[in-house]
Amino acid sequence: MVNINAEFVNPFLEAASAVFKSVLNVDLRRGKLVIKESPIPSMDVAIIIGITGGVTGEVVYSMGFNMVEKVCQALVPNLSKEQIYSEYKDIIGELANMITGNALNLFASTGKKIDITTPTVVEGKDFTITMIKQTTLGINLYSPMGQLEMNIALK
């Protein structure tokens, strides 16, 4: 049986729910959890964040481009499709920063000190990412804007 510590996962889930509620005014509904061999994303756009300190590994958020467009329109109203396409990496990266920053605060409240790398946003169907091969908890979160996949590989 694979052991993934809930205290490493729950801050990211709580943070994602809080950010989506406060910033986008939508609720996230938790789907089923799956155990994966690595945090490689399965959707069009992925945000990769490295975690160091008391906990190490990677957290990868991913979503389809339809959801990316809806998030961008909610965060920066009146953007044209062309503007969304040229700006979405910054906008989605900022959303990931908000989620991860909230998670850092939740970790700090438990006495765990962790640091994060700057989010890297990648997109497309044909990209390849070399990531650590580490037991990963995959969680699908659902909202009216679409599905957010969160892959957490921490130890």
C-alpha positions as CSV (number, residue, x, y, z in Angstrom):
1,M,0.0,0.0,0.0
2,V,1.3,3.4,-1.0
3,N,1.4,6.0,1.8
4,I,0.9,9.6,0.9
5,N,0.6,11.9,3.9
6,A,-2.6,13.8,4.0
7,E,-0.9,16.7,5.8
8,F,1.1,17.3,2.6
9,V,-2.0,17.2,0.4
10,N,-4.7,18.9,2.3
11,P,-3.1,22.4,2.3
12,F,-3.1,22.4,-1.5
13,L,-6.7,21.2,-1.7
14,E,-7.9,23.8,0.9
15,A,-5.9,26.5,-0.8
16,A,-7.3,25.7,-4.3
17,S,-10.9,25.7,-2.9
18,A,-10.3,29.0,-1.1
19,V,-8.7,30.8,-4.1
20,F,-11.4,29.6,-6.5
21,K,-14.1,30.7,-4.1
22,S,-12.6,34.1,-3.3
23,V,-11.1,35.1,-6.6
24,L,-13.3,33.3,-9.2
25,N,-16.5,33.0,-7.1
26,V,-16.9,29.3,-7.9
27,D,-16.8,26.2,-5.7
28,L,-14.5,23.3,-6.4
29,R,-16.0,19.8,-6.0
30,R,-13.5,17.1,-5.2
31,G,-13.5,14.0,-7.5
32,K,-11.8,10.7,-6.9
33,L,-8.2,10.4,-5.9
34,V,-5.8,8.3,-7.9
35,I,-2.3,7.0,-7.3
36,K,0.1,7.7,-10.2
37,E,3.8,7.0,-10.8
38,S,4.7,10.6,-11.5
39,P,3.1,14.1,-11.5
40,I,3.0,14.3,-15.3
41,P,-0.2,16.3,-16.2
42,S,-2.9,14.9,-18.5
43,M,-4.5,18.2,-19.7
44,D,-3.6,21.0,-22.2
45,V,-2.1,23.5,-19.9
46,A,0.1,22.7,-16.9
47,I,1.6,24.8,-14.1
48,I,4.6,23.1,-12.5
49,I,5.8,24.2,-9.1
50,G,8.9,22.7,-7.3
51,I,8.7,22.4,-3.5
52,T,11.7,22.4,-1.2
53,G,12.4,22.7,2.5
54,G,10.7,20.5,5.1
55,V,8.8,18.9,2.3
56,T,10.2,18.2,-1.2
57,G,8.8,17.3,-4.6
58,E,6.5,18.8,-7.2
59,V,2.9,20.0,-7.5
60,V,1.4,20.2,-10.9
61,Y,-1.9,21.9,-11.7
62,S,-3.4,21.3,-15.1
63,M,-6.5,22.2,-17.0
64,G,-8.0,22.2,-20.5
65,F,-7.7,25.4,-22.6
66,N,-11.5,26.0,-22.3
67,M,-11.1,26.4,-18.6
68,V,-8.0,28.5,-19.0
69,E,-10.1,30.9,-21.2
70,K,-12.9,31.1,-18.6
71,V,-10.4,31.7,-15.8
72,C,-8.7,34.5,-17.8
73,Q,-12.0,36.1,-18.7
74,A,-13.0,36.1,-15.0
75,L,-9.7,37.5,-13.7
76,V,-9.1,40.0,-16.5
77,P,-12.5,40.9,-18.1
78,N,-12.7,42.3,-21.6
79,L,-9.7,40.5,-23.0
80,S,-10.0,39.5,-26.6
81,K,-9.3,35.9,-27.6
82,E,-5.9,37.1,-29.0
83,Q,-5.1,38.9,-25.8
84,I,-6.0,35.8,-23.8
85,Y,-3.8,33.6,-26.0
86,S,-0.8,36.0,-25.5
87,E,-1.4,36.6,-21.8
88,Y,-2.8,33.4,-20.4
89,K,0.5,31.9,-19.1
90,D,1.0,35.0,-16.8
91,I,-2.6,34.9,-15.7
92,I,-2.7,31.2,-15.0
93,G,0.7,31.4,-13.4
94,E,-0.6,34.0,-11.0
95,L,-3.6,31.8,-10.1
96,A,-1.1,29.0,-9.3
97,N,0.9,31.5,-7.2
98,M,-2.2,32.4,-5.2
99,I,-3.1,28.7,-4.6
100,T,0.5,27.8,-3.7
101,G,1.0,30.9,-1.5
102,N,-2.2,30.0,0.4
103,A,-0.9,26.4,0.8
104,L,2.5,27.8,2.1
105,N,0.6,29.7,4.8
106,L,-1.3,26.6,5.8
107,F,1.9,24.6,6.0
108,A,3.5,27.4,8.1
109,S,0.5,27.2,10.5
110,T,1.5,23.6,11.2
111,G,5.2,24.5,11.8
112,K,6.4,23.1,8.4
113,K,8.7,25.5,6.5
114,I,8.6,25.0,2.7
115,D,9.7,27.1,-0.3
116,I,8.5,27.0,-3.9
117,T,10.0,27.7,-7.2
118,T,8.5,30.2,-9.7
119,P,5.6,28.5,-11.5
120,T,6.5,27.2,-15.0
121,V,3.5,27.2,-17.4
122,V,3.6,24.8,-20.3
123,E,0.9,24.0,-22.9
124,G,0.1,21.8,-25.8
125,K,-0.7,18.3,-26.6
126,D,2.8,17.2,-27.6
127,F,5.1,18.6,-24.9
128,T,7.3,16.2,-22.9
129,I,8.3,16.9,-19.3
130,T,10.9,14.9,-17.5
131,M,9.8,14.8,-13.9
132,I,10.8,12.9,-10.8
133,K,9.4,9.4,-10.8
134,Q,7.7,9.6,-7.4
135,T,4.4,8.3,-6.1
136,T,1.9,11.0,-6.9
137,L,-1.6,11.7,-5.7
138,G,-3.8,12.8,-8.5
139,I,-7.0,14.7,-7.6
140,N,-9.6,16.0,-10.0
141,L,-11.4,19.1,-8.9
142,Y,-14.5,20.2,-10.7
143,S,-16.1,23.6,-11.1
144,P,-18.5,25.3,-13.4
145,M,-15.5,26.6,-15.3
146,G,-14.1,23.1,-15.9
147,Q,-11.9,20.4,-14.4
148,L,-8.6,21.2,-12.5
149,E,-6.2,18.3,-12.2
150,M,-3.8,18.5,-9.2
151,N,-0.9,16.1,-9.1
152,I,1.0,16.2,-5.8
153,A,4.3,14.4,-5.5
154,L,5.8,15.3,-2.1
155,K,7.8,13.6,0.6
